[in-house]
Amino acid sequence: MAIKLVKVFVVLLAAILMAMGMLGGGAEGVVLCNTDSTKLNLCRAAVTGRNPPPPTQACCAVVRHANLPCLCKYRSVLPSLGIDPKNVFALPSKCGLRSPQCPGK
C-alpha cells in the first residue's frame, strides 16, 4: 500500500519536472496534480542518483500539497527524466505521508 502511494508521488514529481523542462526552466510553470511545476525542483536531489539525500522540509511541503493519486498517470515517464522511480515512491513516507493507491498497480 505504501509503495503504491510512493509510485503516485513519483509520477507527479516526474510530470512536474517534465513540465519544467518544457518551459526551459523559466519562472513560469504549469499546475500539475495541484503543484506548480516550478516547485518540483525542490525535490530533485531527493529523487536522483544512487544514494539521494533525504527530502528537505521544502520538498516535503511540495509533497504535502500535491494531489498524490494524480501522479499515477505519469509514473512511466520518470526514468526518461533521469529520475529513479524508487526514490520518488519513497518520498511520501519520508515526509510522513501515506502513499496513494494507483489503479491497476
PyMOL commands that set and color helices and strands:
alter all, ss='L'
color gray80, all
select helices_A, chain A and resi 2-22+37-47+57-65+68-77+79-81+85-94
alter helices_A, ss='H'
color red, helices_A
select strands_A, chain A and resi 31-32+35-36
alter strands_A, ss='S'
color yellow, strands_A
deselect
rebuild
show_as cartoon
